[in-house]
């Protein structure tokens, strides 16, 4: 059954409103990821200056396990969350290794 023009316009407006809210949340997540990267950069610099290992396997595992537990409480896809945080940690590790390399070669 085809909806009339008025109800179709109403539905289209509601979808547009919801998509706009998703866009705002996506933007906020990007800002949060940038802030997280900046904090990780500060930690990496402290570790480099103190000659502490950049990565500790136990800490990586702790991060993944706690984020998966948080996701489970929110009924999110825990496999996705685990992959997301492992990818995020991997990206941070590569970033920190580049920082260390630049510092050693300058």
N, C-alpha and C positions, 0 to 999 in steps of 0.2 A: 504494500500500500504506500503510495507516494504522499509525502507530507506537503501541506500547502505552503505557499510562499512565505507567509508570516512566521510559521513555526520553523521553517528552514533558516530564515534570517536570524531568528532568535537562537537557534542551535549554533549557527555559524559564529554569532557574536560570543556565545558562551565558550565555544572552542577557542576562539581568538583570545579571549580573556585568560583562559587556563594556560594556553601556550605562552602568553606574555608572562605569567607567573613562573612557568618553568624556565623561561629565558632569564628572569631575574635571579632565580635560584642557581642556575648554571653560572651566571656572572659572579655571584657570591662565592660559589665553590672555587672558581678560578682565583679570586682574590685570596681565599683561605689557603689554597695550594701555594700561591706566591709567598704568603706570609710564612707558611710552613717551610718552604725552601730557604727563606732568609734566616729563619731560626736554625735550620740544619747547617747552613753555611757558617753561622757563628760558632756552633758546636764544633764543626770540622776545623775551623781556624784555631780554636782552643786546643783541640787534640793535636793538630799539626805543630803548634808552638810548644806543646808539652811533650811531643814525641810519643803520644799515646796511640795505640792501634785505632785506625779509623772505624773499623767494624768489629763488633763482638757478636758472634753467632747467637748466643743466648738472648741478647737484646733484640735481635731481628725476630727470633722465634716468639719472644714475649709480645712484641708489637703485633705480629700477625695473629697470635692467639687471642689477644685482648680485643682487637678490632673485629675479628670473626665473632667473638662472644657478644660484643655490642650489636653487631649486625643481626645476630640471631634474635636478640631481644626486640629488635625493630622489625622482625619478619622480613629481612632482606635476604637476597640470594648470597649465602655465605661463601659459595665457590667464587662468585664474582668479587666479593669483598676481599677474599684471600688473594686472588690474582691481582686485584687493583693495588693492594698494599705491597705485595711482593714486587710488582712493577715499579711502584713509587720508590720503594727502598732501593731497588736496582738502579733506578735513575739517580737517586741521591748518591749512591756509592760511586757511580761513574763521575758525577759532578765533583765529589770530594777528591777522587783520584786525580782529576784534572787540576784541581786547586793545588794538591800536593806536588804534582809534576811542575806546574808553573812556579811554585815557590822554590823548588829545588833547582830549577834551571835559570832563575833570575839572579 
